[in-house]
Amino acid sequence: MDEFDRLEQVGEVEWVLAPYDCMIVPGRIYADRETIEQLRREEGDGAQWSAIRQVKHVASMPGIVSAALALPDVHPGYGFPIGGVGAFGIDDGVAVVGGVGFDINCGVRLLRTPLQRSEVASDIDRIGEDLFRTVPAGLGAGGSLRLSIREIDRVLEEGATYVVREGFGVADDLQFTEEGGRMSGADPDAVSSLAKQREFQQVGTLGSGNHYLELQYVEHVLDAAAAAAYGLSEGQVVVAVHTGSRALGHQIGQDYLKELGAACTRYAIAIPDQEMVCAPIKSPEGRRYLAAIAGGANGAFANRQMITHLVRVSLARTCGLDPSAVSTVYDIGHNNAKVEEHEIDGEVRQVLVHRKGATRAFGPGRPETPAAYRSVGHPIFVGGTMGTASYVMRGTELGMKKTFGSGIHGAGRALSRKKAAKKFWGEDVVSALRKAGIRIFAHDPRGVAEEAPGAYKDVERVVGAAQAAGLNHAVVRLRPMAVIKG
């Protein structure tokens, strides 16, 4: 009997994998039946990884509490499934490299503008082309901000606050960034020289793969109170920036695969898979890894802050906007490990929450949420595809109880990059989307093929499942007008 045969459906979009074998807690998957069946088919096709087996692996790790979780955009990843959440007790739990991954604090920043779709629709080519020229994108692309090792150390410690202090932003950007744009506990000494060297010219660069910058408009308001709190209205033009810590985060991940692999042996930790190397949270190795993660997260906050500055420069040039008119709605990551307080079995406890391809989605009342949003919960951003809708959603009280306040981060892949590149042709994707009124600006046609709309799940189904489970609530639907890709 495999993992799929053991799954029990306990709600419309909720499935439970009861503990067996080495599992300490159950696995709990929030997804519609079509997603579950797709995951089963993929495993039958000889896929490298099984998302449900990865849920089982997470549920087998030392110190895990409550359940190993998978959200509606679940698909296989390295270690944890993407869309995976696991919380670990501080005293007996572990920090897991595969629970964060290699793009540390990859996330989304949404910027609001005073522009209306009707004002820019006829000028999208010029606006998009200028954004494409202004924001460096592509594999290995370097930005104009060149940093010394000393300055890189300050970025690792201070995140977006360093960039703003250097003149590339305003205080409100920090107020509306998760952790104030600076994750505490970072230690530059926990980050290798090689990782720092790879950060030399990457603050203010978009990168490649699934990263993007999109000029979007608000198609529909679905929650008037929350949309008003976020300053969003129908027809409004917004800009979404999706990127992370770039080569810095990747190198941190690579470095700690080795270090925490050795720690598993040193502490006699039996792991279900080599991708789940870990160390006790309170061990020297665990503390060092978390200090490096915080540094990588700060690198990502700094990166998105610098891109925000570049977007303001571009829109001032093409649309005549004063930079102050382009403001941050929120900036939040979706590959992180953070110590948080949650109510577990009636007791408020500190736990280390790993979110891999899942975002913090705190509901109303949490002190971590900006005061302006505290009555409704903070926003989360759900990327669709280049040709479909994206969403702004918010956290809920039920989501706090069920998933440690976690939310979906995107549609989730339906095809691997390799399969997508075989199935789609980049130039054809660009042409088809242009006919649909969406302009694509990209450095690499293969990258466009890998990110074709058909390579992803239906975002409407994913958002619908998150809402049906009560985890996240839809606030507005966004549509793309221009997409900048690596």
C-alpha positions as CSV (number, residue, x, y, z in Angstrom):
1,M,0.0,0.0,0.0
2,D,1.5,3.4,-1.1
3,E,1.0,6.8,0.3
4,F,-1.9,7.6,-2.1
5,D,-3.8,4.5,-1.0
6,R,-3.4,5.6,2.6
7,L,-4.8,9.1,2.0
8,E,-8.2,9.6,3.6
9,Q,-10.4,12.4,2.4
10,V,-11.9,14.2,5.4
11,G,-13.3,17.3,3.8
12,E,-14.1,18.8,0.5
13,V,-10.4,19.8,0.0
14,E,-8.7,18.1,2.9
15,W,-6.9,14.8,3.1
16,V,-5.1,13.1,5.9
17,L,-2.2,10.6,5.8
18,A,-2.4,8.8,9.1
19,P,1.0,8.1,10.9
20,Y,2.7,4.9,9.8
21,D,6.2,3.6,9.4
22,C,8.5,6.4,10.9
23,M,5.9,9.2,10.9
24,I,5.6,11.1,14.2
25,V,2.5,13.2,13.2
26,P,0.0,12.9,10.4
27,G,0.3,14.5,7.0
28,R,-2.5,16.9,6.1
29,I,-3.0,18.0,2.5
30,Y,-5.3,20.7,1.4
31,A,-6.1,20.2,-2.3
32,D,-8.9,19.3,-4.6
33,R,-9.3,15.7,-5.9
34,E,-7.9,16.7,-9.4
35,T,-4.7,17.8,-7.8
36,I,-4.4,14.6,-5.8
37,E,-5.0,12.5,-8.9
38,Q,-2.5,14.5,-10.9
39,L,0.2,13.9,-8.2
40,R,-0.7,10.2,-8.4
41,R,-0.3,10.2,-12.2
42,E,3.0,12.0,-12.1
43,E,4.4,9.4,-9.7
44,G,3.2,6.7,-12.1
45,D,5.1,8.4,-14.9
46,G,8.3,7.8,-13.0
47,A,8.7,11.3,-11.6
48,Q,11.9,12.0,-9.7
49,W,10.0,13.0,-6.6
50,S,6.6,12.2,-5.0
51,A,5.0,15.2,-3.2
52,I,2.9,12.9,-0.9
53,R,5.9,10.8,0.0
54,Q,7.7,14.1,0.8
55,V,4.8,15.0,3.1
56,K,5.4,11.7,4.8
57,H,9.1,12.5,5.1
58,V,8.4,15.8,6.8
59,A,6.0,14.1,9.2
60,S,8.9,11.8,10.2
61,M,11.4,14.5,11.3
62,P,12.4,15.0,14.9
63,G,10.4,17.5,16.9
64,I,7.7,18.1,14.4
65,V,4.4,19.3,15.9
66,S,0.8,18.9,14.9
67,A,1.1,17.7,11.3
68,A,3.2,18.0,8.1
69,L,1.2,20.3,5.8
70,A,0.8,20.7,2.1
71,L,-1.2,23.5,0.6
72,P,-3.3,23.6,-2.6
73,D,-0.4,24.5,-4.9
74,V,1.5,21.4,-3.8
75,H,4.0,19.8,-6.1
76,P,7.3,17.9,-5.7
77,G,10.3,19.9,-4.6
78,Y,13.7,19.3,-3.0
79,G,13.2,17.9,0.5
80,F,9.9,19.4,1.4
81,P,7.2,19.5,-1.3
82,I,6.7,22.9,-2.7
83,G,3.7,24.2,-0.9
84,G,4.9,22.4,2.2
85,V,4.8,23.6,5.8
86,G,6.4,22.0,8.9
87,A,6.7,23.5,12.4
88,F,9.2,22.1,14.9
89,G,9.6,22.5,18.7
90,I,12.5,24.7,19.6
91,D,13.9,22.3,22.2
92,D,13.6,19.0,20.3
93,G,13.1,20.1,16.7
94,V,15.5,20.5,13.8
95,A,16.3,23.1,11.1
96,V,16.0,21.4,7.7
97,V,17.8,22.6,4.5
98,G,15.1,21.0,2.4
99,G,12.5,23.0,4.3
100,V,13.7,26.3,2.9
101,G,15.5,25.4,-0.3
102,F,18.0,27.3,-2.4
103,D,16.1,30.5,-3.2
104,I,16.0,31.8,0.3
105,N,13.2,34.3,0.9
106,C,12.1,34.2,-2.7
107,G,9.0,36.3,-2.5
108,V,6.7,39.0,-4.0
109,R,6.5,42.7,-3.6
110,L,3.4,44.4,-4.9
111,L,3.5,48.1,-5.8
112,R,0.4,50.3,-6.2
113,T,0.3,53.2,-8.6
114,P,-2.3,56.0,-9.2
115,L,-2.5,54.9,-12.9
116,Q,-5.6,53.4,-14.4
117,R,-5.6,50.6,-17.0
118,S,-7.3,52.9,-19.5
119,E,-4.5,55.4,-19.2
120,V,-1.7,53.0,-20.1
121,A,-3.3,50.4,-22.3
122,S,-2.3,52.0,-25.6
123,D,1.3,52.5,-24.4
124,I,2.2,49.1,-22.9
125,D,4.9,48.4,-25.4
126,R,6.9,51.5,-24.5
127,I,6.3,51.1,-20.7
128,G,7.2,47.4,-20.8
129,E,10.3,48.0,-23.0
130,D,11.6,50.6,-20.5
131,L,11.1,48.4,-17.5
132,F,12.9,45.6,-19.4
133,R,15.9,47.8,-20.1
134,T,15.9,49.3,-16.5
135,V,15.6,46.2,-14.4
136,P,18.4,43.7,-15.0
137,A,17.1,40.2,-15.7
138,G,18.4,36.8,-16.8
139,L,20.7,34.1,-15.6
140,G,23.8,35.8,-14.1
141,A,22.6,39.3,-14.8
142,G,24.4,42.0,-12.8
143,G,23.0,45.3,-11.5
144,S,24.4,48.7,-11.2
145,L,24.8,48.5,-7.5
146,R,28.3,47.0,-6.9
147,L,29.1,46.1,-3.3
148,S,32.3,45.6,-1.4
149,I,32.5,42.6,1.0
150,R,32.0,45.0,3.9
151,E,28.9,46.4,2.2
152,I,27.6,42.9,1.5
153,D,28.0,42.1,5.2
154,R,25.8,45.1,5.9
155,V,23.2,43.9,3.4
156,L,23.2,40.5,5.1
157,E,22.7,42.1,8.5
158,E,20.4,44.9,7.6
159,G,18.4,43.8,4.5
160,A,16.2,46.4,2.9
161,T,17.0,48.9,5.6
162,Y,20.5,49.3,4.2
163,V,19.2,49.9,0.7
164,V,16.7,52.6,1.9
165,R,19.4,54.3,4.0
166,E,21.5,54.5,0.9
167,G,18.8,56.5,-0.8
168,F,16.9,53.8,-2.8
169,G,13.5,53.9,-1.1
170,V,11.4,55.4,1.7
171,A,10.5,54.5,5.2
172,D,7.0,53.3,4.2
173,D,8.7,50.6,2.1
174,L,10.1,49.1,5.3
175,Q,6.8,49.5,7.2
176,F,5.1,47.4,4.6
177,T,7.7,44.7,4.3
178,E,7.7,41.5,6.2
179,E,10.0,41.8,9.3
180,G,10.4,45.5,8.5
181,G,12.7,44.4,5.7
182,R,15.3,43.2,8.1
183,M,15.2,39.6,9.5
184,S,16.8,39.5,12.9
185,G,19.5,37.0,13.9
186,A,21.6,37.3,10.7
187,D,25.3,36.7,11.1
188,P,27.5,37.5,8.1
189,D,30.2,35.1,9.5
190,A,27.8,32.2,9.0
191,V,27.8,32.9,5.2
192,S,30.7,31.7,3.1
193,S,33.1,33.9,1.2
194,L,31.9,32.3,-2.0
195,A,28.3,33.1,-1.3
196,K,29.2,36.7,-0.6
197,Q,31.2,37.0,-3.8
198,R,28.2,35.8,-5.7
199,E,26.2,38.6,-4.2
200,F,28.7,41.2,-5.5
201,Q,26.5,42.7,-8.3
202,Q,23.1,41.0,-7.7
203,V,21.2,43.4,-5.5
204,G,18.6,44.9,-7.8
205,T,18.4,42.0,-10.3
206,L,15.5,39.9,-11.3
207,G,17.2,36.6,-12.2
208,S,15.6,33.9,-14.4
209,G,13.4,30.8,-14.1
210,N,10.0,31.6,-12.6
211,H,11.0,35.1,-11.4
212,Y,9.2,38.0,-13.1
213,L,8.2,41.6,-13.0
214,E,4.6,42.2,-14.1
215,L,2.7,45.3,-14.9
216,Q,-0.9,44.3,-13.9
217,Y,-4.3,45.8,-13.3
218,V,-7.0,45.1,-10.7
219,E,-9.7,43.2,-12.7
220,H,-12.1,42.6,-9.8
221,V,-12.4,43.5,-6.2
222,L,-13.6,40.4,-4.2
223,D,-13.3,41.7,-0.6
224,A,-14.1,45.4,-0.5
225,A,-13.0,46.0,3.1
226,A,-9.6,44.3,2.7
227,A,-9.0,45.9,-0.8
228,A,-9.7,49.3,0.8
229,A,-7.2,48.6,3.6
230,Y,-4.6,47.6,1.0
231,G,-5.3,50.7,-1.2
232,L,-6.5,48.7,-4.2
233,S,-9.4,49.4,-6.5
234,E,-10.8,48.1,-9.8
235,G,-8.9,49.2,-12.9
236,Q,-5.8,50.3,-10.9
237,V,-2.4,49.6,-12.3
238,V,0.0,47.7,-10.0
239,V,3.5,46.2,-10.3
240,A,4.4,42.7,-9.0
241,V,8.1,41.8,-8.4
242,H,8.8,38.1,-7.9
243,T,12.4,37.3,-7.1
244,G,14.6,36.2,-4.2
245,S,18.2,36.0,-2.9
246,R,19.6,34.9,-6.2
247,A,23.1,33.3,-6.2
248,L,23.6,34.3,-2.6
249,G,20.8,32.1,-1.4
250,H,21.7,29.2,-3.7
251,Q,25.2,29.1,-2.4
252,I,24.1,29.2,1.2
253,G,21.9,26.2,0.5
254,Q,24.7,24.3,-1.1
255,D,27.1,25.1,1.7
256,Y,24.7,23.9,4.4
257,L,23.8,20.7,2.6
258,K,27.3,19.6,3.4
259,E,27.5,21.1,6.9
260,L,24.1,19.8,8.1
261,G,24.7,16.4,6.4
262,A,27.7,16.0,8.7
263,A,25.6,17.2,11.6
264,C,23.1,14.4,11.0
265,T,25.9,11.9,11.5
266,R,27.3,13.8,14.5
267,Y,23.9,13.9,16.3
268,A,22.8,10.4,15.1
269,I,19.7,11.8,13.4
270,A,18.0,9.2,11.2
271,I,16.5,11.1,8.2
272,P,14.0,9.6,5.7
273,D,15.8,11.0,2.7
274,Q,19.2,12.6,2.0
275,E,17.5,15.8,0.9
276,M,16.3,16.2,4.5
277,V,19.6,16.9,6.1
278,C,19.2,18.9,9.3
279,A,20.6,19.8,12.7
280,P,19.0,20.4,16.1
281,I,17.7,23.9,16.3
282,K,19.7,24.7,19.4
283,S,22.9,23.0,18.2
284,P,25.8,25.2,17.0
285,E,25.2,23.9,13.5
286,G,21.5,24.7,13.7
287,R,22.0,28.2,15.0
288,R,24.6,28.8,12.4
289,Y,22.3,27.7,9.6
290,L,19.5,29.8,10.8
291,A,21.8,32.8,11.0
292,A,22.8,32.2,7.4
293,I,19.2,31.9,6.4
294,A,18.4,35.2,8.0
295,G,21.3,36.7,6.0
296,G,20.0,35.2,2.8
297,A,16.5,36.5,3.6
298,N,17.9,40.0,4.1
299,G,19.7,39.8,0.8
300,A,16.3,39.0,-0.9
301,F,14.6,42.0,0.9
302,A,17.4,44.2,-0.3
303,N,17.1,42.9,-3.8
304,R,13.3,43.6,-4.0
305,Q,13.9,47.0,-2.5
306,M,16.4,48.0,-5.1
307,I,14.1,46.7,-7.9
308,T,11.4,48.9,-6.4
309,H,13.7,51.9,-6.9
310,L,14.3,50.9,-10.5
311,V,10.6,50.5,-11.2
312,R,10.0,54.0,-9.8
313,V,12.8,55.4,-12.1
314,S,11.3,53.7,-15.1
315,L,7.6,54.8,-14.4
316,A,8.8,58.3,-13.8
317,R,10.4,58.3,-17.2
318,T,7.6,56.7,-19.2
319,C,4.4,57.8,-17.3
320,G,5.6,61.0,-15.6
321,L,4.9,59.6,-12.1
322,D,6.5,61.1,-9.1
323,P,8.4,58.3,-7.4
324,S,6.4,58.8,-4.2
325,A,3.3,57.9,-6.1
326,V,4.5,54.3,-6.5
327,S,4.0,52.8,-3.0
328,T,4.6,49.4,-1.5
329,V,1.4,47.4,-0.7
330,Y,3.4,44.6,0.9
331,D,6.5,42.5,0.5
332,I,6.5,38.9,1.7
333,G,8.6,35.8,1.2
334,H,7.7,32.2,0.5
335,N,10.9,30.2,1.3
336,N,11.8,30.7,4.9
337,A,12.3,29.3,8.4
338,K,11.1,31.5,11.2
339,V,10.6,31.3,15.0
340,E,6.9,32.2,15.6
341,E,4.4,31.9,18.4
342,H,1.3,29.7,17.7
343,E,-1.4,28.1,19.7
344,I,-0.9,24.3,19.7
345,D,-3.2,22.1,21.6
346,G,-4.5,25.0,23.6
347,E,-1.0,26.3,24.6
348,V,0.9,29.2,23.0
349,R,4.3,27.9,22.0
350,Q,7.4,29.0,20.1
351,V,8.1,26.9,17.0
352,L,10.4,27.1,14.0
353,V,8.1,27.2,11.0
354,H,9.5,26.1,7.7
355,R,7.6,27.3,4.7
356,K,8.8,26.0,1.3
357,G,6.9,27.6,-1.6
358,A,4.4,28.7,1.1
359,T,3.9,32.2,2.5
360,R,3.2,33.5,5.9
361,A,-0.5,34.4,5.9
362,F,-1.3,35.8,9.3
363,G,-5.0,36.6,10.0
364,P,-6.4,39.6,11.8
365,G,-4.9,40.8,15.0
366,R,-1.3,39.6,14.8
367,P,1.3,42.1,16.0
368,E,3.7,41.2,13.2
369,T,1.1,42.7,10.7
370,P,1.4,46.4,9.8
371,A,-1.1,48.4,11.8
372,A,-3.0,49.6,8.7
373,Y,-3.8,45.9,7.8
374,R,-4.2,44.5,11.3
375,S,-8.0,44.5,11.2
376,V,-8.2,42.3,8.1
377,G,-4.9,40.4,8.2
378,H,-1.9,41.0,5.9
379,P,-2.0,40.4,2.2
380,I,-0.4,37.5,0.4
381,F,0.3,37.3,-3.3
382,V,-0.6,34.3,-5.5
383,G,1.1,34.3,-8.8
384,G,-0.8,32.7,-11.7
385,T,1.0,32.6,-15.1
386,M,2.0,35.0,-17.8
387,G,-1.4,34.5,-19.4
388,T,-3.8,34.1,-16.5
389,A,-4.9,35.9,-13.4
390,S,-2.9,36.4,-10.2
391,Y,-4.5,37.1,-6.8
392,V,-4.1,39.1,-3.7
393,M,-5.5,37.1,-0.8
394,R,-5.4,37.5,3.0
395,G,-4.8,35.4,6.0
396,T,-7.7,34.1,8.1
397,E,-8.3,33.0,11.7
398,L,-9.0,29.5,10.6
399,G,-5.7,29.4,8.6
400,M,-3.9,30.4,11.8
401,K,-5.3,27.3,13.5
402,K,-4.9,24.9,10.6
403,T,-1.6,25.8,9.0
404,F,0.3,28.0,11.4
405,G,-0.9,31.0,9.5
406,S,0.4,29.9,6.1
407,G,-0.9,30.5,2.6
408,I,-0.5,29.5,-1.1
409,H,2.1,31.3,-3.2
410,G,1.2,30.5,-6.8
411,A,-0.6,28.2,-9.2
412,G,2.0,25.5,-8.8
413,R,3.7,23.7,-11.6
414,A,1.8,21.0,-13.6
415,L,4.8,20.2,-15.9
416,S,8.5,20.1,-15.1
417,R,10.7,22.7,-16.8
418,K,12.1,20.0,-19.0
419,K,8.7,18.7,-20.1
420,A,7.4,22.3,-20.7
421,A,10.5,23.1,-22.9
422,K,9.7,20.1,-25.0
423,K,6.0,20.8,-25.3
424,F,6.0,24.6,-25.9
425,W,8.0,26.9,-28.2
426,G,9.0,30.3,-26.6
427,E,8.3,32.4,-29.7
428,D,4.9,30.8,-30.1
429,V,4.0,31.6,-26.4
430,V,5.1,35.2,-26.9
431,S,3.0,35.5,-30.1
432,A,-0.1,33.9,-28.5
433,L,0.0,36.1,-25.5
434,R,0.5,39.2,-27.6
435,K,-2.8,38.4,-29.4
436,A,-4.4,38.2,-26.0
437,G,-3.1,41.7,-25.2
438,I,-0.2,40.7,-23.0
439,R,3.3,41.8,-23.9
440,I,6.3,39.5,-23.0
441,F,9.8,41.0,-22.7
442,A,12.3,38.2,-22.2
443,H,16.0,37.4,-22.7
444,D,15.6,33.7,-23.3
445,P,13.0,32.0,-25.4
446,R,13.6,28.7,-23.7
447,G,12.8,30.3,-20.4
448,V,9.5,31.6,-21.8
449,A,8.7,28.0,-22.9
450,E,9.5,26.6,-19.5
451,E,7.1,29.2,-18.0
452,A,4.3,28.9,-20.5
453,P,0.8,29.2,-19.0
454,G,0.2,25.5,-19.9
455,A,3.1,24.4,-17.6
456,Y,1.1,25.5,-14.5
457,K,-2.0,24.4,-12.7
458,D,-5.2,26.4,-13.1
459,V,-4.8,29.2,-10.6
460,E,-8.6,29.5,-10.2
461,R,-8.7,25.9,-8.8
462,V,-5.8,26.5,-6.5
463,V,-7.3,29.7,-5.1
464,G,-10.7,28.1,-4.9
465,A,-9.3,25.2,-2.8
466,A,-7.5,27.6,-0.4
467,Q,-10.7,29.5,0.1
468,A,-12.8,26.4,0.4
469,A,-10.5,25.2,3.1
470,G,-10.8,28.5,4.9
471,L,-7.0,29.0,4.9
472,N,-6.9,32.2,2.7
473,H,-9.5,34.6,1.4
474,A,-9.4,36.3,-2.0
475,V,-9.3,40.1,-2.0
476,V,-8.6,41.1,-5.7
477,R,-8.0,39.4,-9.0
478,L,-5.1,40.8,-11.1
479,R,-4.5,40.5,-14.8
480,P,-1.1,40.9,-16.6
481,M,-0.5,43.6,-19.2
482,A,3.3,43.4,-19.5
483,V,5.7,40.7,-18.2
484,I,9.4,41.0,-17.8
485,K,11.3,37.7,-17.7
486,G,15.0,36.6,-17.6
